[in-house]
Amino acid sequence: MAGRRTSLASLAGQKVDAVPGQSDPLLLTLPLDKLVPTRFNPRRNFGTEEELKEFGLKLKHRQLQPAVVVSRAAYLKLWPDEEPHVGSASFVIANGERRYRGSQAAGQMTLNVVHNEDVAQSRAEFLDAVLAENNDREDLDPIERAIGIETMVVELGGADKVAEHYGKTKGWVSQQRSLLKLTDELQALVSCGDMPVRVARKIAGLPSSEQQAAWETEQQQRLAAQNTPRPKRAPRKATPTPRFTAVNQTQQQGASSEPATDQEPDSRSQTALPAQTAAAQDPAAGGQLQQTALPQPSANNYNGNEAARTAADVSRPQPIVIPPGSPTDVADALAAQLSPDDLAAVAELLLDRLGTEHSGTPTPAAASV
């Protein structure tokens, strides 16, 4: 079964539960003259009177979040010396002083609150409740946060206890409190955001008599940095990226125009030549040797790149021409166009081909070729 929501407005006019020590949180509507804010609230900037009045009128129409209060008895148990400040009020506001001030400015008579005595179990719990909502909603400026931490240090009896409460180091506590070493004028600049916190902490380490001069020097340096034109970077030259072509692929694989005398022969050219020779000597072709040349690559492969075409022409092996004529003429042509190592490799391949076709030892006539 779904839970039912209770409207804050529906609670107006209900009987006030003012029993001290009540532990269960209660949602109440209390008269403003029964409430008093705690003096430990670090917030100092609540807005102008006009802004508070406008805020109070919004609360009169709809208050979405109630204030948090504890009983007078529970509060004075923690701080007996606060009785003069509490006066005749029945409840002390732990969180929601701006809502209280806004309601006063708008002429309201009541305020919706949550009465939660667990907040007053200890000084640490109460002060943490005072700071928690402001910190979560980022309502406090850096100086107000520093005042809150300073209040906890004083009321809890040392920075070590505050660090332990928040699970922080003692250095973190000191860093938060350091802003309070600034003069009142410089603290006001930090509160309104004119002085960066990073700069404020650096200046706070100086004696009070030197802080104003240090801030003026900082401003001059910042102004000079803003007025100094940044050097323009030289435009970066774009390096053209060659399109992928068969020629580029050949060059990347290390094609060279030097004769491959110290390298392994190209197996493609070695196997192609005997096949072409055998085809030229086929009796079906009339026993005549036909002049055959390796196919030339298409000009379209270069995409108009003349540099690539030139590089390919230099690096590509020249076609081997086989003239018509007798086997002696063929042998002379090959000897004139091949290196000694390539010529020996071709002869060896031809001998192997003849031996395979005749299934026997090559004849002396074949060996002479």
Wavefront OBJ file of the C-alpha trace (Angstrom):
o trace
v 0.000 0.000 0.000
v 1.443 3.365 -1.011
v 2.257 5.849 1.752
v 0.258 9.020 2.139
v 1.831 12.448 1.979
v 0.960 15.094 4.540
v 0.570 18.645 3.277
v 2.336 21.265 5.372
v -0.574 23.602 4.828
v -2.987 21.040 6.292
v -1.050 21.137 9.573
v -1.663 24.836 10.132
v -3.676 25.487 13.256
v -2.966 22.082 14.811
v -2.047 21.855 18.462
v 1.657 22.435 19.060
v 3.554 19.556 20.657
v 5.921 21.336 23.049
v 6.909 18.344 25.160
v 10.680 18.573 25.859
v 12.623 15.449 25.036
v 10.297 14.259 22.278
v 12.520 12.075 20.046
v 10.203 11.365 17.111
v 10.430 14.135 14.482
v 7.150 16.043 14.253
v 5.954 18.306 11.463
v 4.451 21.382 13.135
v 3.244 24.899 12.456
v 4.578 27.217 15.159
v 4.052 30.915 15.908
v 7.089 33.014 15.115
v 7.222 34.422 18.660
v 7.863 30.888 19.956
v 10.988 30.567 17.793
v 14.525 31.963 18.030
v 17.491 31.279 15.706
v 20.669 29.833 17.177
v 23.623 32.198 17.447
v 25.899 29.494 16.006
v 24.563 29.874 12.456
v 27.570 31.055 10.385
v 25.394 32.606 7.701
v 25.715 36.391 7.593
v 24.228 37.333 4.236
v 20.454 36.808 4.219
v 19.698 39.346 1.490
v 18.205 42.814 1.581
v 14.952 43.592 3.365
v 13.152 43.684 0.033
v 14.589 40.313 -0.979
v 13.577 38.809 2.365
v 10.042 40.152 1.972
v 9.739 38.655 -1.503
v 11.049 35.336 -0.178
v 8.559 35.429 2.711
v 5.632 35.963 0.330
v 6.702 32.872 -1.609
v 6.756 30.910 1.645
v 3.265 32.161 2.445
v 2.037 30.749 -0.848
v 3.913 27.427 -0.514
v 6.668 26.381 1.890
v 8.331 23.319 0.402
v 10.918 22.762 3.101
v 10.307 23.221 6.837
v 12.838 24.620 9.274
v 14.475 22.289 11.831
v 14.051 23.112 15.536
v 14.907 21.650 18.935
v 13.262 22.350 22.260
v 14.471 25.083 24.554
v 15.329 22.505 27.234
v 17.443 20.355 24.905
v 19.326 23.381 23.581
v 20.091 24.860 27.013
v 21.289 21.454 28.163
v 24.084 21.771 25.597
v 24.741 25.495 26.158
v 23.436 26.725 29.521
v 25.020 30.133 28.954
v 22.719 30.723 25.973
v 19.621 31.271 28.136
v 19.730 35.083 27.814
v 19.731 34.750 24.040
v 16.928 32.161 23.979
v 14.722 34.305 26.179
v 11.140 33.056 26.429
v 11.188 31.131 23.130
v 10.044 27.523 23.300
v 12.128 26.301 20.343
v 15.543 27.098 18.857
v 16.019 27.029 15.082
v 18.930 24.808 14.061
v 18.328 25.184 10.333
v 16.082 27.637 8.473
v 16.909 31.080 9.810
v 16.387 32.694 6.395
v 12.904 31.189 6.235
v 12.271 32.643 9.693
v 13.524 36.114 8.690
v 11.617 36.030 5.405
v 8.370 35.192 7.214
v 8.921 38.105 9.600
v 9.594 40.503 6.692
v 6.395 39.379 4.905
v 4.288 39.795 8.044
v 3.528 36.114 8.512
v 2.580 34.849 11.944
v 3.657 31.163 11.663
v 6.343 28.935 10.166
v 6.302 25.248 9.279
v 9.021 23.355 11.176
v 10.264 19.849 11.968
v 10.804 19.301 15.698
v 13.696 16.829 15.970
v 15.369 16.383 19.357
v 17.966 13.965 17.911
v 19.703 17.018 16.509
v 20.488 18.093 20.086
v 22.142 14.852 21.219
v 25.520 16.589 21.344
v 27.151 19.851 20.420
v 28.764 18.190 17.399
v 25.417 16.880 16.128
v 23.731 20.246 16.536
v 26.497 22.243 14.877
v 26.710 19.711 12.062
v 22.953 20.109 11.497
v 23.427 23.884 11.389
v 26.086 23.584 8.663
v 24.818 20.541 6.751
v 21.967 22.021 4.727
v 23.848 25.229 3.963
v 26.846 23.258 2.703
v 24.721 20.819 0.680
v 22.830 23.658 -1.001
v 25.961 25.812 -1.307
v 24.209 28.681 0.492
v 27.341 29.676 2.388
v 30.134 31.728 0.885
v 33.789 30.796 1.711
v 33.957 33.161 4.680
v 30.704 31.837 6.161
v 31.963 28.270 5.819
v 35.163 29.294 7.576
v 33.122 30.840 10.396
v 31.162 27.605 10.728
v 34.329 25.516 11.020
v 35.785 27.994 13.492
v 32.623 27.776 15.606
v 32.895 23.993 15.693
v 36.570 24.183 16.726
v 35.703 26.470 19.619
v 32.597 24.595 20.753
v 34.009 21.078 20.373
v 37.326 21.885 21.990
v 39.918 21.766 19.226
v 40.642 21.201 15.530
v 41.393 17.513 16.126
v 37.811 16.818 17.181
v 36.403 18.678 14.179
v 38.698 16.759 11.827
v 37.611 13.489 13.439
v 33.944 14.435 13.158
v 34.203 15.136 9.424
v 36.726 12.390 8.696
v 39.260 14.981 7.515
v 42.830 15.868 8.429
v 43.802 18.623 10.816
v 45.396 20.411 7.850
v 42.008 20.532 6.110
v 40.497 22.230 9.170
v 43.360 24.759 9.268
v 42.924 25.507 5.569
v 39.220 26.265 6.042
v 39.913 28.563 9.007
v 42.795 30.429 7.339
v 40.464 32.848 5.519
v 39.461 34.361 8.861
v 42.989 35.793 9.175
v 42.187 38.273 6.406
v 41.202 41.806 7.272
v 37.474 42.591 7.293
v 37.763 44.479 3.998
v 39.420 41.547 2.242
v 36.969 39.069 3.775
v 34.176 41.095 2.210
v 35.877 40.738 -1.205
v 36.059 36.969 -0.757
v 32.385 36.769 0.271
v 31.203 38.621 -2.837
v 33.521 36.642 -5.126
v 35.851 39.489 -6.139
v 38.866 37.775 -4.591
v 39.529 34.140 -5.585
v 39.813 31.743 -2.650
v 43.200 30.538 -3.933
v 44.593 34.072 -3.775
v 42.859 34.764 -0.469
v 44.529 31.819 1.261
v 47.937 32.960 0.020
v 47.426 36.528 1.254
v 45.976 35.315 4.574
v 49.422 33.987 5.504
v 50.825 37.531 5.520
v 50.653 40.015 8.412
v 47.508 42.168 8.400
v 49.558 45.288 7.587
v 50.849 43.710 4.334
v 47.669 42.100 3.061
v 46.142 45.085 1.271
v 49.389 45.826 -0.593
v 49.677 42.167 -1.602
v 46.127 42.238 -2.983
v 46.856 45.402 -4.999
v 49.978 43.781 -6.446
v 47.943 40.712 -7.359
v 45.374 42.873 -9.135
v 48.070 44.674 -11.127
v 49.594 41.392 -12.223
v 46.212 40.037 -13.272
v 45.462 43.226 -15.224
v 48.842 43.103 -16.965
v 48.274 39.485 -17.919
v 44.873 40.348 -19.399
v 46.296 43.232 -21.452
v 49.291 41.297 -22.761
v 48.440 39.942 -26.230
v 49.096 36.300 -26.636
v 51.645 35.404 -29.335
v 50.023 34.078 -32.455
v 50.990 30.617 -33.427
v 52.398 30.118 -36.888
v 49.941 28.296 -39.127
v 50.778 24.657 -39.319
v 51.646 23.528 -42.836
v 49.384 20.794 -43.976
v 51.210 17.703 -45.200
v 49.310 16.169 -48.133
v 48.401 12.570 -47.542
v 48.937 10.510 -50.727
v 45.986 8.474 -51.821
v 46.378 4.717 -51.710
v 47.363 3.318 -55.106
v 49.195 0.282 -56.329
v 52.294 2.438 -56.843
v 52.219 3.705 -53.235
v 51.838 0.164 -52.018
v 54.882 -0.916 -54.048
v 56.979 1.976 -52.702
v 56.015 1.263 -49.090
v 57.058 -2.330 -49.521
v 60.560 -1.152 -50.408
v 60.594 -1.214 -54.193
v 64.020 -0.190 -55.540
v 65.412 0.700 -58.898
v 68.732 -1.040 -58.111
v 69.332 -4.457 -59.700
v 68.562 -7.184 -57.158
v 71.980 -8.824 -57.318
v 72.316 -9.442 -53.569
v 68.652 -10.286 -52.942
v 66.510 -13.315 -53.506
v 65.090 -13.323 -57.054
v 61.438 -12.387 -57.485
v 59.612 -15.689 -57.662
v 56.867 -14.178 -59.834
v 59.261 -13.187 -62.629
v 61.130 -16.497 -62.339
v 58.049 -18.641 -62.819
v 56.472 -16.435 -65.496
v 59.388 -16.588 -67.946
v 59.543 -20.369 -68.364
v 55.767 -20.495 -68.815
v 55.932 -17.856 -71.533
v 58.841 -19.660 -73.234
v 57.025 -22.971 -73.168
v 53.923 -21.380 -74.630
v 55.992 -19.801 -77.405
v 57.523 -23.196 -78.244
v 54.175 -25.001 -78.322
v 53.783 -26.878 -81.645
v 50.163 -25.714 -81.790
v 51.498 -22.244 -82.241
v 53.561 -23.327 -85.206
v 56.754 -23.797 -83.292
v 57.530 -20.118 -83.637
v 58.746 -17.987 -80.759
v 56.467 -14.944 -80.326
v 57.770 -11.619 -79.029
v 56.139 -11.154 -75.584
v 56.360 -8.234 -73.124
v 55.098 -7.879 -69.540
v 51.807 -5.904 -69.316
v 52.071 -2.199 -68.559
v 50.063 -0.777 -65.609
v 47.051 1.363 -66.428
v 47.616 5.113 -66.291
v 44.360 5.459 -64.349
v 46.015 3.889 -61.303
v 48.032 7.050 -60.656
v 45.037 9.410 -60.417
v 46.992 12.150 -62.143
v 49.878 11.984 -59.676
v 52.872 12.596 -61.924
v 55.336 12.223 -59.039
v 53.954 8.781 -58.297
v 54.082 7.881 -62.004
v 57.757 8.895 -62.235
v 58.669 6.993 -59.078
v 56.870 3.927 -60.368
v 58.624 4.097 -63.747
v 62.008 4.182 -62.014
v 61.283 1.487 -59.452
v 59.384 -0.932 -61.790
v 61.522 -3.643 -63.441
v 61.895 -3.171 -67.203
v 59.976 -5.663 -69.381
v 61.993 -8.613 -70.746
v 61.678 -8.914 -74.526
v 61.819 -12.404 -76.064
v 62.558 -12.055 -79.841
v 61.421 -14.652 -82.387
v 64.066 -17.047 -83.573
v 65.934 -20.151 -82.569
v 66.563 -21.273 -78.948
v 70.029 -19.802 -79.336
v 68.504 -16.385 -80.083
v 66.268 -16.721 -77.000
v 69.237 -17.664 -74.815
v 71.270 -14.725 -76.129
v 68.378 -12.303 -75.456
v 67.930 -13.543 -71.897
v 71.661 -13.394 -71.237
v 71.724 -9.784 -72.421
v 68.794 -8.727 -70.215
v 69.281 -10.769 -66.997
v 71.975 -10.729 -64.397
v 74.127 -13.864 -64.108
v 72.293 -14.961 -60.944
v 68.864 -14.500 -62.540
v 70.001 -16.237 -65.703
v 71.234 -19.235 -63.691
v 67.932 -19.335 -61.794
v 65.941 -19.298 -65.065
v 68.073 -22.113 -66.498
v 67.544 -24.166 -63.361
v 63.793 -23.655 -63.531
v 63.726 -24.643 -67.211
v 65.642 -27.828 -66.410
v 63.216 -28.625 -63.620
v 60.224 -27.968 -65.910
v 61.626 -30.231 -68.650
v 62.400 -32.951 -66.164
v 58.866 -32.803 -64.814
v 57.214 -32.930 -68.224
v 59.360 -35.916 -69.481
v 59.536 -37.697 -66.076
v 63.156 -38.442 -66.562
v 66.658 -37.017 -66.531
v 67.017 -33.968 -68.790
v 68.614 -34.684 -72.125
v 71.971 -33.153 -73.132
v 70.151 -31.079 -75.721
v 67.887 -29.575 -73.060
v 70.840 -28.996 -70.794
v 72.555 -26.984 -73.519
v 69.687 -24.547 -73.472
l 1 2 3 4 5 6 7 8 9 10 11 12 13 14 15 16 17 18 19 20 21 22 23 24 25 26 27 28 29 30 31 32 33 34 35 36 37 38 39 40 41 42 43 44 45 46 47 48 49 50 51 52 53 54 55 56 57 58 59 60 61 62 63 64 65 66 67 68 69 70 71 72 73 74 75 76 77 78 79 80 81 82 83 84 85 86 87 88 89 90 91 92 93 94 95 96 97 98 99 100 101 102 103 104 105 106 107 108 109 110 111 112 113 114 115 116 117 118 119 120 121 122 123 124 125 126 127 128 129 130 131 132 133 134 135 136 137 138 139 140 141 142 143 144 145 146 147 148 149 150 151 152 153 154 155 156 157 158 159 160 161 162 163 164 165 166 167 168 169 170 171 172 173 174 175 176 177 178 179 180 181 182 183 184 185 186 187 188 189 190 191 192 193 194 195 196 197 198 199 200 201 202 203 204 205 206 207 208 209 210 211 212 213 214 215 216 217 218 219 220 221 222 223 224 225 226 227 228 229 230 231 232 233 234 235 236 237 238 239 240 241 242 243 244 245 246 247 248 249 250 251 252 253 254 255 256 257 258 259 260 261 262 263 264 265 266 267 268 269 270 271 272 273 274 275 276 277 278 279 280 281 282 283 284 285 286 287 288 289 290 291 292 293 294 295 296 297 298 299 300 301 302 303 304 305 306 307 308 309 310 311 312 313 314 315 316 317 318 319 320 321 322 323 324 325 326 327 328 329 330 331 332 333 334 335 336 337 338 339 340 341 342 343 344 345 346 347 348 349 350 351 352 353 354 355 356 357 358 359 360 361 362 363 364 365 366 367 368 369
